[in-house]
Each structure stands twice: as structure tokens, then as C-alpha cells.
Amino acid sequence: MAQASNGQSSSNNLVVPRANAALEQLKYEVAQELGITLSPDGYQGNKTSYENGSIGGYITKRLVTLAEQQLAGQFQ
């Protein structure tokens, strides 16, 4: 299992590792939109499952929307 930057194990393996910074930025943008404050040191263990799940859900929703827009542009 891969090691996260905070020393904990993580099963999240990016297909495009260069996307890491953009995904981190997206996480903070989504959290801000939802009114959730994220810890700058990366530790989110003090957040509820609902808060963490909401952030992940909105990120997924936004990424799917971006992919759909990209695909729609290819087939016009």
C-alpha cells in the first residue's frame, strides 16, 4: 500500500501523478464552497464522515461534469 505524505497508508493511486496539485486545490475549493474548514497540515481526522464524504462527492461530481464536457466537445 502506498504511503500518504502524512505517514499514513493510502490506497489512492493517481493515474496521472501530475494532477495531484490540481486535485488538492479542487479539494480546498469544494470544502470552502461547502463551508468546511480543512486543516492545512492535511489531517482531516477531526472531520465527520458526512463532511469528508460531501467533499469527495462534490469533487467526483465536478470531475464527471468536466469529463462529460470534454467528451461532448470531441463528438460535435
Secondary structure, 3 states (H helix, E strand, C coil): CEECCCCCEECCCCCCHHHHHHHHHHHHHHHHHHCCCCCCCCCCCCCCHHHHHHHHHHHHHHHHHHHHHHHHHHCC
